[in-house]
């Protein structure tokens, strides 16, 4: 049986593979998917360089530690023009910086610098520092852009420093200043990240005083707008060339690492929800709900679970303990930070995502399709939709038909849906003095259009029911 041939001349490839949307940014090749696998085609002019890098002991050590995506030379396709074909471990789901909590962004920044430092000892160099280079494998950041590692150096301490600042350093300063929601919106809207002018505009006076280098950078930029001052500075440095030694570079990265490490960030959006489970009335039978969900997980044994409105992850942890790979979504960065910290410390198979359920991350970027929306990236065998129905219906003003359709889109087979009646004690907290009327049968009928088998069991209080659903 002959292998499929991959034609890379003029970027033509056969119809059985799909080039990833971000591959247009890579000068050394492109990434494509085929089935459940991801591959990277590396152009012939740099193929030998990457053969050597792949055999480097430090690079392999970083791969073994899970800091660089596992990669190996593949023969799954016949590659034309002497290109190199690499096969990468698949990381699911793909997440974007606009969906990371502040602690996740900080860990991604530290990983970038840690890898850069270790590579310097092998005379290797990180040529860029974008958030798109990083994915989270469960709760661990991983460098997935293998071709960001190069042999070449130049006269700069780090050519990617400006990119690192706009993708990581400046956003982290804003997050430390209490603007984590603004940071996520900025990272989503612009592939260039947060520019200096944006940072200076929104950083508080307290933040500018704490990080005085930001203030002095602004003063310098204003000085350079004066032609006489700019000419004096350029004459003074014209023709000067400083040789950049390895030790100078190492010192630069070590100082930058310490600077990032010292930034104190924490998710602040939705912070009031962080104590939700602790504030549940003790008269409610929490164990009844917990046991019902646990029993259904044990019965169906889903390989993947999507926990929508996960809060701090009580049921995400239950699903993970049942053997499932879990994707946990909540609009509260405070809750996601809490879950992320726990999942990371225990090395759990949980990938946390900050996103509003009703208005989840949409497809965006170039032509509106460079970055796929959450609804196009995530589909799990089972979906948990617990204690959030009333928020989506009342607060987000979505019909039950829409809610049912959304859940069907995310679920491959199973759903645990918690019905919250209109007279539930929590309805008054979000209804803004408006009366809301709906019935259990109305909600049941909409869910039943997508899930044909539904078993109804008791939840933790009389005003709530659990629907155990199967397509």
C-alpha positions as CSV (number, residue, x, y, z in Angstrom):
1,X,0.0,0.0,0.0
2,X,1.5,3.3,-1.1
3,X,1.7,6.3,1.3
4,X,-0.2,9.5,0.5
5,X,2.0,12.1,-1.0
6,X,2.2,15.6,0.4
7,X,2.8,18.2,-2.3
8,X,4.3,21.3,-0.8
9,X,5.3,23.2,-3.9
10,X,3.3,26.4,-4.0
11,X,1.7,25.3,-0.7
12,X,-0.4,22.7,-2.5
13,X,-1.3,19.7,-0.4
14,X,-3.6,16.8,-1.0
15,X,-7.3,17.1,0.0
16,X,-7.0,14.5,2.8
17,X,-5.2,16.9,5.2
18,X,-6.2,20.2,6.6
19,X,-3.6,23.0,7.2
20,X,-4.1,24.7,10.5
21,X,-5.2,28.3,10.3
22,X,-2.1,29.7,12.1
23,X,0.4,28.0,9.8
24,X,0.6,31.0,7.5
25,X,2.6,32.7,10.2
26,X,5.4,30.1,10.2
27,X,8.3,30.8,7.7
28,X,9.8,27.4,8.1
29,X,6.8,25.2,7.2
30,X,3.2,24.5,8.2
31,X,1.1,22.3,10.5
32,X,-1.7,20.1,9.3
33,X,-4.1,17.6,10.8
34,X,-5.1,14.2,9.5
35,X,-7.6,12.2,11.5
36,X,-6.7,12.6,15.2
37,X,-3.0,13.5,14.5
38,X,-1.1,16.7,14.0
39,X,2.0,16.9,11.7
40,X,4.5,19.6,10.8
41,X,6.1,19.9,7.4
42,X,9.5,21.6,7.6
43,X,10.9,23.2,4.4
44,X,14.0,21.6,2.8
45,X,16.3,24.6,3.4
46,X,16.0,24.2,7.2
47,X,15.2,20.4,7.4
48,X,18.7,19.4,8.5
49,X,18.7,22.1,11.1
50,X,15.6,20.6,12.7
51,X,16.9,17.1,12.4
52,X,19.8,18.2,14.5
53,X,17.6,20.1,17.0
54,X,15.3,17.1,17.4
55,X,18.4,15.0,18.4
56,X,19.6,17.6,20.9
57,X,19.8,16.1,24.4
58,X,18.5,19.3,26.1
59,X,15.6,19.5,23.7
60,X,14.7,15.8,24.3
61,X,14.9,16.5,28.1
62,X,12.4,19.3,27.7
63,X,10.2,17.0,25.7
64,X,10.4,14.3,28.3
65,X,9.5,16.8,31.0
66,X,6.4,17.8,29.0
67,X,7.6,21.4,28.4
68,X,7.9,20.9,24.6
69,X,5.3,19.0,22.7
70,X,6.4,15.4,22.0
71,X,7.6,15.3,18.4
72,X,9.1,12.6,16.2
73,X,10.1,12.1,12.6
74,X,7.2,10.5,10.7
75,X,6.9,8.4,7.6
76,X,3.1,8.6,7.6
77,X,3.2,10.6,4.4
78,X,5.6,10.7,1.5
79,X,6.9,14.3,1.7
80,X,8.0,15.9,-1.6
81,X,11.1,18.2,-2.1
82,X,13.2,16.7,0.7
83,X,11.1,18.3,3.4
84,X,11.1,16.9,7.0
85,X,7.8,15.6,8.4
86,X,7.3,15.7,12.2
87,X,4.4,14.1,14.1
88,X,3.3,15.9,17.2
89,X,1.3,14.6,20.2
90,X,-2.2,16.0,20.0
91,X,-3.2,18.4,22.8
92,X,-6.9,18.7,23.4
93,X,-8.5,21.1,23.6
94,X,-6.7,23.9,21.9
95,X,-7.1,27.1,24.1
96,X,-6.2,30.7,23.4
97,X,-4.7,33.4,25.6
98,X,-8.0,35.2,25.8
99,X,-9.4,32.1,27.6
100,X,-6.6,31.8,30.2
101,X,-6.8,32.9,33.8
102,X,-4.1,35.3,35.0
103,X,-2.2,32.5,36.7
104,X,-2.3,30.5,33.4
105,X,-0.9,33.4,31.5
106,X,1.9,33.9,34.0
107,X,2.8,30.2,33.9
108,X,2.9,30.3,30.1
109,X,5.3,33.3,30.3
110,X,7.6,31.6,32.7
111,X,7.6,28.4,30.6
112,X,8.7,30.5,27.5
113,X,11.6,32.0,29.5
114,X,12.6,28.7,31.1
115,X,12.9,27.0,27.7
116,X,14.8,30.0,26.3
117,X,17.3,29.7,29.2
118,X,17.9,26.0,28.8
119,X,18.3,26.3,25.0
120,X,20.9,29.0,25.4
121,X,23.2,26.4,27.0
122,X,23.0,24.5,23.8
123,X,23.6,27.5,21.6
124,X,19.9,27.4,20.5
125,X,17.7,30.4,20.4
126,X,13.9,31.2,20.7
127,X,13.1,33.4,17.7
128,X,9.6,34.4,18.8
129,X,7.5,34.6,22.0
130,X,3.8,34.5,21.1
131,X,1.0,33.2,23.3
132,X,0.0,31.1,20.2
133,X,3.2,29.1,20.7
134,X,1.7,27.7,24.0
135,X,-1.1,25.2,24.6
136,X,-2.2,23.8,27.9
137,X,-1.9,20.0,28.2
138,X,-4.4,19.6,31.1
139,X,-3.1,22.2,33.5
140,X,0.5,22.3,32.2
141,X,1.7,24.8,29.6
142,X,3.5,23.3,26.7
143,X,5.5,24.8,23.8
144,X,4.0,23.5,20.6
145,X,5.7,25.7,18.0
146,X,8.8,23.5,17.5
147,X,10.1,25.8,14.7
148,X,10.4,28.7,17.1
149,X,13.7,27.0,18.1
150,X,16.5,28.0,15.8
151,X,20.3,27.9,15.6
152,X,20.8,31.5,14.4
153,X,21.6,34.4,16.6
154,X,21.9,38.1,15.9
155,X,23.2,41.3,17.6
156,X,20.1,41.6,19.8
157,X,19.9,40.3,23.3
158,X,16.5,38.8,22.3
159,X,14.9,39.8,19.1
160,X,11.5,38.5,20.4
161,X,11.6,40.8,23.5
162,X,9.1,43.2,22.2
163,X,6.8,40.4,21.3
164,X,7.2,38.8,24.7
165,X,6.4,42.2,26.3
166,X,3.1,42.6,24.3
167,X,2.1,39.0,24.7
168,X,3.0,38.4,28.3
169,X,4.7,41.1,30.3
170,X,2.4,44.0,29.6
171,X,-0.8,41.9,30.0
172,X,0.5,40.5,33.3
173,X,1.1,44.1,34.6
174,X,-2.5,45.0,33.7
175,X,-3.8,41.7,35.4
176,X,-1.8,42.5,38.5
177,X,-3.5,45.9,38.4
178,X,-6.9,44.2,38.6
179,X,-7.7,44.4,34.8
180,X,-7.7,40.7,34.0
181,X,-11.0,41.0,32.0
182,X,-9.5,43.8,29.9
183,X,-6.4,41.6,29.3
184,X,-8.4,38.7,28.0
185,X,-10.4,40.9,25.6
186,X,-7.2,42.6,24.4
187,X,-5.4,39.3,23.8
188,X,-8.5,38.0,21.9
189,X,-8.9,41.0,19.7
190,X,-5.3,41.5,18.6
191,X,-2.7,38.9,17.6
192,X,-0.1,41.5,18.5
193,X,-1.1,41.5,22.1
194,X,-1.0,44.6,24.4
195,X,1.1,47.5,23.1
196,X,2.9,49.9,25.3
197,X,0.5,52.8,24.7
198,X,-2.4,50.5,25.6
199,X,-0.6,49.5,28.8
200,X,0.2,53.1,29.8
201,X,-3.3,54.2,29.2
202,X,-5.0,51.6,31.4
203,X,-2.3,51.0,34.1
204,X,-3.2,52.8,37.3
205,X,-1.0,55.4,38.9
206,X,-0.2,52.9,41.6
207,X,0.9,50.4,38.9
208,X,3.1,53.0,37.3
209,X,4.7,53.9,40.6
210,X,5.3,50.2,41.4
211,X,6.8,49.5,38.0
212,X,8.9,52.7,37.4
213,X,10.5,51.4,34.3
214,X,7.1,51.8,32.5
215,X,7.1,55.5,33.5
216,X,10.7,56.0,32.3
217,X,10.0,54.2,29.0
218,X,7.1,56.7,28.4
219,X,9.4,59.6,29.2
220,X,12.0,58.3,26.8
221,X,9.5,57.8,24.0
222,X,8.4,61.4,24.4
223,X,12.0,62.6,24.3
224,X,12.6,60.7,21.1
225,X,9.7,62.6,19.5
226,X,12.0,65.7,19.8
227,X,14.2,65.7,16.6
228,X,17.2,67.2,18.3
229,X,17.2,64.8,21.2
230,X,16.7,61.8,18.9
231,X,19.5,63.0,16.6
232,X,21.9,63.4,19.6
233,X,21.1,59.9,20.8
234,X,21.4,58.3,17.4
235,X,24.8,60.0,16.8
236,X,26.1,58.9,20.2
237,X,25.3,55.2,19.4
238,X,25.8,55.3,15.6
239,X,28.3,52.7,14.5
240,X,28.6,51.2,18.0
241,X,28.3,47.4,18.1
242,X,28.3,45.4,21.3
243,X,29.1,41.7,21.0
244,X,26.4,39.8,22.8
245,X,28.0,36.9,24.8
246,X,26.2,33.8,26.0
247,X,26.6,35.0,29.6
248,X,25.1,38.4,28.8
249,X,22.1,36.7,27.3
250,X,21.7,34.3,30.2
251,X,21.8,37.2,32.7
252,X,19.2,39.0,30.6
253,X,16.8,36.0,30.7
254,X,17.4,35.3,34.3
255,X,16.5,38.9,35.3
256,X,13.4,38.8,33.0
257,X,12.3,35.5,34.6
258,X,12.6,37.0,38.1
259,X,10.7,40.0,37.0
260,X,7.8,37.9,35.7
261,X,7.9,35.7,38.7
262,X,7.5,38.7,41.0
263,X,4.3,39.8,39.4
264,X,1.4,39.0,41.7
265,X,-1.7,38.1,39.7
266,X,-5.1,36.6,40.6
267,X,-8.3,36.3,38.8
268,X,-10.8,39.0,40.0
269,X,-13.7,38.7,37.6
270,X,-16.6,36.7,39.3
271,X,-14.7,36.6,42.6
272,X,-18.0,36.5,44.5
273,X,-18.7,33.1,42.9
274,X,-15.5,31.6,44.3
275,X,-17.3,30.8,47.6
276,X,-20.5,29.4,46.0
277,X,-20.2,25.9,47.4
278,X,-19.2,27.1,50.9
279,X,-22.3,29.3,51.0
280,X,-24.9,26.6,50.1
281,X,-27.5,26.2,52.8
282,X,-26.5,23.3,55.1
283,X,-30.1,22.1,55.0
284,X,-29.7,21.1,51.4
285,X,-28.7,17.5,50.7
286,X,-25.5,18.1,48.8
287,X,-24.5,14.5,49.0
288,X,-27.6,13.4,47.2
289,X,-26.7,15.5,44.1
290,X,-23.0,14.4,44.4
291,X,-23.9,10.8,44.6
292,X,-26.3,10.9,41.6
293,X,-23.8,12.6,39.4
294,X,-21.0,10.2,40.5
295,X,-23.2,7.2,39.9
296,X,-24.0,8.3,36.3
297,X,-20.3,9.0,35.6
298,X,-19.5,5.5,37.0
299,X,-22.2,3.9,34.9
300,X,-21.4,5.5,31.6
301,X,-17.6,5.9,32.0
302,X,-17.2,8.8,29.5
303,X,-13.7,9.3,28.3
304,X,-14.2,13.1,28.1
305,X,-16.4,15.4,30.1
306,X,-17.2,19.1,29.6
307,X,-18.2,20.9,32.8
308,X,-20.1,24.1,31.8
309,X,-20.3,26.6,34.6
310,X,-17.8,24.6,36.6
311,X,-17.3,27.2,39.3
312,X,-14.2,26.1,41.4
313,X,-14.6,22.6,39.9
314,X,-16.3,20.4,42.5
315,X,-17.9,18.2,39.8
316,X,-14.9,18.6,37.4
317,X,-12.8,16.9,40.1
318,X,-15.5,14.2,40.5
319,X,-15.5,13.6,36.8
320,X,-11.7,13.4,36.7
321,X,-11.6,11.0,39.5
322,X,-13.9,8.7,37.5
323,X,-11.3,8.5,34.8
324,X,-12.4,11.2,32.4
325,X,-10.4,13.9,30.7
326,X,-12.2,17.1,31.8
327,X,-12.6,20.5,30.1
328,X,-13.9,23.0,32.7
329,X,-15.5,26.3,31.6
330,X,-16.5,29.3,33.7
331,X,-16.7,33.0,33.1
332,X,-15.2,33.7,36.5
333,X,-11.4,34.0,36.3
334,X,-11.3,33.8,40.1
335,X,-12.9,30.3,40.0
336,X,-10.8,29.1,37.1
337,X,-7.6,30.3,38.9
338,X,-8.6,28.3,41.9
339,X,-9.3,25.1,39.9
340,X,-6.2,25.6,37.8
341,X,-4.0,25.8,40.9
342,X,-5.5,22.6,42.4
343,X,-5.4,20.7,39.1
344,X,-1.8,21.7,38.5
345,X,-0.6,20.8,42.0
346,X,-2.2,17.3,41.7
347,X,-1.4,16.8,38.0
348,X,-5.0,16.2,37.1
349,X,-6.4,15.7,33.7
350,X,-8.4,19.0,33.7
351,X,-8.1,21.9,31.2
352,X,-9.6,25.1,32.7
353,X,-11.0,27.7,30.3
354,X,-12.3,31.2,31.1
355,X,-15.3,31.8,28.9
356,X,-19.0,32.8,29.2
357,X,-21.2,29.9,28.5
358,X,-23.9,31.8,26.7
359,X,-21.5,34.0,24.8
360,X,-18.5,31.7,24.5
361,X,-15.3,32.5,22.6
362,X,-16.4,33.0,19.0
363,X,-14.4,32.4,15.8
364,X,-12.1,35.4,15.2
365,X,-8.9,36.6,13.7
366,X,-8.2,37.0,10.0
367,X,-11.5,36.7,8.0
368,X,-13.2,35.6,11.2
369,X,-11.8,32.1,11.0
370,X,-8.1,32.2,12.1
371,X,-9.0,31.2,15.6
372,X,-12.0,28.7,15.9
373,X,-14.7,29.4,18.4
374,X,-15.1,27.3,21.5
375,X,-18.2,25.6,20.1
376,X,-16.0,24.4,17.1
377,X,-13.1,23.2,19.2
378,X,-14.7,21.3,22.1
379,X,-17.0,18.3,21.9
380,X,-17.0,15.8,24.8
381,X,-18.7,12.5,25.4
382,X,-20.6,13.9,28.4
383,X,-21.6,17.4,29.4
384,X,-22.3,18.6,32.9
385,X,-24.8,21.5,33.1
386,X,-25.3,21.9,36.9
387,X,-26.9,24.8,38.7
388,X,-26.5,27.1,35.6
389,X,-29.8,26.7,33.7
390,X,-31.4,29.8,35.4
391,X,-28.4,31.9,34.7
392,X,-28.4,31.2,31.0
393,X,-32.2,31.5,30.7
394,X,-32.7,34.6,32.9
395,X,-29.5,36.5,33.1
396,X,-28.3,35.8,29.6
397,X,-31.9,35.8,28.2
398,X,-31.6,32.6,26.2
399,X,-34.6,30.3,25.4
400,X,-34.7,26.7,26.5
401,X,-34.6,25.7,22.8
402,X,-31.3,27.5,22.4
403,X,-29.9,26.1,25.6
404,X,-30.8,22.5,24.5
405,X,-29.3,23.1,21.1
406,X,-26.1,24.4,22.6
407,X,-25.8,21.4,24.9
408,X,-26.4,19.0,22.1
409,X,-23.6,20.7,20.1
410,X,-21.1,20.2,22.9
411,X,-22.2,16.6,23.8
412,X,-21.3,13.6,21.8
413,X,-23.6,11.3,23.8
414,X,-24.5,12.1,27.4
415,X,-25.7,15.1,29.4
416,X,-26.4,15.7,33.1
417,X,-28.8,18.7,33.2
418,X,-30.0,20.3,36.5
419,X,-33.4,21.8,36.3
420,X,-34.0,24.8,38.5
421,X,-37.6,25.7,39.1
422,X,-39.0,29.2,38.9
423,X,-39.7,29.2,42.6
424,X,-36.1,28.3,43.6
425,X,-34.6,30.6,46.2
426,X,-31.8,31.7,43.9
427,X,-34.1,32.9,41.1
428,X,-35.0,36.0,43.1
429,X,-31.3,36.9,43.4
430,X,-30.9,37.2,39.6
431,X,-34.5,38.1,38.4
432,X,-34.3,41.8,39.1
433,X,-37.8,41.8,40.5
434,X,-39.2,40.4,37.2
435,X,-41.5,37.4,37.4
436,X,-40.3,34.4,35.4
437,X,-42.6,31.5,34.6
438,X,-41.7,28.2,33.1
439,X,-42.4,24.5,33.8
440,X,-40.4,21.4,34.2
441,X,-42.2,19.8,31.3
442,X,-41.4,22.8,29.0
443,X,-37.7,22.3,29.7
444,X,-37.9,18.5,29.5
445,X,-39.5,18.7,26.1
446,X,-36.7,20.9,24.6
447,X,-33.9,18.7,26.0
448,X,-35.8,15.6,24.8
449,X,-35.6,16.8,21.2
450,X,-31.8,16.2,21.3
451,X,-31.5,13.5,24.0
452,X,-34.0,10.6,23.5
453,X,-33.4,8.8,26.8
454,X,-33.9,10.9,30.0
455,X,-34.0,9.6,33.6
456,X,-35.1,12.1,36.2
457,X,-33.7,11.9,39.8
458,X,-33.7,14.1,42.8
459,X,-31.0,16.8,43.3
460,X,-30.0,18.5,46.5
461,X,-33.3,20.4,47.1
462,X,-37.0,20.1,46.3
463,X,-36.8,22.9,43.7
464,X,-34.3,21.1,41.5
465,X,-34.1,17.9,39.5
466,X,-31.3,16.1,37.7
467,X,-32.0,14.9,34.1
468,X,-29.6,12.0,33.2
469,X,-29.7,12.2,29.4
470,X,-28.5,10.1,26.5
471,X,-28.7,10.6,22.8
